[in-house]
Amino acid sequence: MKELGAYLKRTRVSNGVNIAEAAEDLDLSVPELENIESGNVKAFKDLYELKANIKSYAKYLGLDPEKVVDQFNGFLFEHTSKISIEDIKKAQKKEEDKQDKKIKSPYTKEYKPKTNKLPIFLVAMCFVVVFVAIILVIGSHHKKTPTRTTELFGEEIHYEFAY
């Protein structure tokens, strides 16, 4: 990462841009750019944000951002692929120990996430309501419309009544 940072710094200097101007143009702080140029990855909490900052910095300097990001990804791969399984297990154990060391008090409620399970009774009631609604709709379509027949001037007239 130091090589990549030094490359970015050399490019900035050769373009005649001072670090304060670059920081202002990129909406970053001067210490952030200094840490990128010195290769100090530990100064950043979020590697994705660091990657985005490096990419925008490369664009700003007129470099090919994809090549610069590929170099950064190579650094990350080298760095992360060297972590042993034992180190990972130690880090997990350390995190578990932190969780166990939390101070517990009878006055402190422990947060338990709510589950979104509906009670069986509520689901059953929904099915019953839907079933009854279907029966009513089907039943209303099969009802015969009341009719009345009268004779007027020798002709039969049929009347249908709708509700």
C-alpha positions as CSV (number, residue, x, y, z in Angstrom):
1,M,0.0,0.0,0.0
2,K,2.9,2.3,0.6
3,E,4.0,2.0,-3.0
4,L,0.5,2.9,-4.2
5,G,0.3,5.9,-1.8
6,A,3.7,7.1,-3.0
7,Y,2.6,6.7,-6.6
8,L,-0.5,8.8,-5.9
9,K,1.6,11.4,-4.1
10,R,4.2,11.6,-7.0
11,T,1.4,12.1,-9.5
12,R,-0.2,14.8,-7.4
13,V,3.1,16.7,-7.0
14,S,4.0,16.3,-10.7
15,N,0.5,17.7,-11.5
16,G,1.4,20.8,-9.4
17,V,-1.5,20.3,-6.9
18,N,-0.9,20.8,-3.2
19,I,-2.5,18.4,-0.7
20,A,-4.8,21.0,0.8
21,E,-6.3,21.9,-2.7
22,A,-6.7,18.2,-3.5
23,A,-8.4,17.5,-0.2
24,E,-10.8,20.4,-0.7
25,D,-11.6,19.4,-4.3
26,L,-12.3,15.8,-3.2
27,D,-14.2,16.8,0.0
28,L,-11.7,14.9,2.1
29,S,-9.6,16.0,5.0
30,V,-5.9,16.7,4.6
31,P,-5.1,13.9,7.2
32,E,-7.1,11.4,5.1
33,L,-5.1,12.2,2.0
34,E,-1.9,12.1,3.9
35,N,-2.8,8.7,5.3
36,I,-3.7,7.5,1.8
37,E,-0.4,8.8,0.4
38,S,1.6,7.3,3.2
39,G,-0.1,3.9,2.9
40,N,-1.5,4.0,6.4
41,V,-4.5,1.7,6.0
42,K,-5.0,1.4,9.8
43,A,-6.1,5.0,9.9
44,F,-9.3,4.0,8.2
45,K,-12.2,2.1,9.8
46,D,-14.0,1.3,6.6
47,L,-12.0,-0.3,3.8
48,Y,-14.8,0.2,1.3
49,E,-14.8,3.9,2.0
50,L,-11.0,3.9,1.6
51,K,-11.3,2.1,-1.7
52,A,-13.9,4.7,-2.9
53,N,-11.6,7.5,-1.8
54,I,-8.6,6.0,-3.6
55,K,-10.7,5.6,-6.8
56,S,-11.9,9.2,-6.7
57,Y,-8.4,10.4,-5.9
58,A,-7.0,8.4,-8.9
59,K,-9.7,10.0,-11.2
60,Y,-8.9,13.4,-9.8
61,L,-5.2,12.9,-10.6
62,G,-6.0,11.8,-14.2
63,L,-5.0,8.2,-13.6
64,D,-6.9,5.1,-14.6
65,P,-9.0,4.5,-11.5
66,E,-9.6,0.8,-12.4
67,K,-5.8,0.0,-12.4
68,V,-5.3,1.9,-9.2
69,V,-8.2,0.0,-7.5
70,D,-6.8,-3.3,-8.8
71,Q,-3.5,-2.4,-7.1
72,F,-5.4,-1.7,-3.9
73,N,-7.3,-4.9,-4.2
74,G,-4.0,-6.8,-4.7
75,F,-2.7,-5.2,-1.5
76,L,-5.9,-6.3,0.4
77,F,-5.6,-9.8,-1.0
78,E,-2.0,-10.1,0.1
79,H,-2.8,-8.7,3.5
80,T,-5.9,-10.7,4.2
81,S,-4.7,-14.0,2.7
82,K,-1.9,-14.0,5.3
83,I,-4.2,-14.2,8.3
84,S,-4.0,-17.6,9.8
85,I,-6.9,-19.6,11.0
86,E,-5.5,-19.5,14.5
87,D,-5.5,-15.7,14.4
88,I,-9.1,-15.7,13.2
89,K,-10.1,-18.0,16.0
90,K,-8.3,-15.9,18.6
91,A,-10.1,-12.8,17.3
92,Q,-13.4,-14.6,17.5
93,K,-12.7,-15.8,21.1
94,K,-11.7,-12.2,22.0
95,E,-15.0,-10.9,20.7
96,E,-16.9,-13.6,22.6
97,D,-15.1,-12.7,25.8
98,K,-16.0,-9.1,25.3
99,Q,-19.7,-10.1,25.0
100,D,-19.4,-12.2,28.2
101,K,-17.8,-9.3,30.2
102,K,-20.8,-7.1,29.8
103,I,-22.0,-5.9,33.1
104,K,-25.4,-7.4,33.9
105,S,-27.7,-5.8,36.4
106,P,-31.2,-6.8,37.5
107,Y,-32.3,-3.3,36.4
108,T,-30.9,-3.6,32.9
109,K,-33.1,-5.2,30.3
110,E,-31.4,-7.3,27.7
111,Y,-32.5,-6.4,24.2
112,K,-34.2,-9.3,22.4
113,P,-35.1,-8.8,18.8
114,K,-38.8,-9.2,18.1
115,T,-39.9,-12.0,15.8
116,N,-42.5,-11.4,13.1
117,K,-44.3,-14.7,13.6
118,L,-48.1,-14.3,13.6
119,P,-50.0,-16.4,16.1
120,I,-51.7,-19.4,14.6
121,F,-55.1,-18.2,15.7
122,L,-54.8,-15.0,13.7
123,V,-53.8,-16.9,10.6
124,A,-56.7,-19.3,11.0
125,M,-59.1,-16.4,11.4
126,C,-57.9,-14.8,8.2
127,F,-58.5,-18.1,6.3
128,V,-62.0,-18.3,7.8
129,V,-62.9,-14.8,6.8
130,V,-61.6,-15.3,3.3
131,F,-63.5,-18.6,3.0
132,V,-66.8,-17.0,4.2
133,A,-66.3,-14.1,1.8
134,I,-65.8,-16.5,-1.1
135,I,-68.9,-18.5,-0.2
136,L,-71.0,-15.2,0.0
137,V,-69.7,-14.0,-3.4
138,I,-70.5,-17.4,-5.0
139,G,-73.8,-17.6,-3.3
140,S,-74.9,-14.1,-4.4
141,H,-74.2,-14.9,-8.1
142,H,-76.3,-18.1,-8.0
143,K,-79.4,-16.5,-6.5
144,K,-82.3,-16.3,-8.9
145,T,-83.6,-12.9,-9.6
146,P,-87.2,-12.6,-8.5
147,T,-89.5,-12.2,-11.5
148,R,-93.1,-11.3,-11.8
149,T,-95.3,-12.0,-14.8
150,T,-98.4,-9.9,-15.6
151,E,-100.6,-9.7,-18.5
152,L,-101.2,-6.4,-20.2
153,F,-103.4,-6.1,-23.3
154,G,-103.2,-9.8,-23.9
155,E,-99.4,-10.0,-23.8
156,E,-97.3,-11.4,-20.9
157,I,-94.8,-9.1,-19.5
158,H,-91.9,-10.4,-17.3
159,Y,-90.4,-8.1,-14.6
160,E,-87.1,-8.9,-12.9
161,F,-86.2,-7.3,-9.6
162,A,-82.7,-6.8,-8.5
163,Y,-81.5,-6.1,-4.9
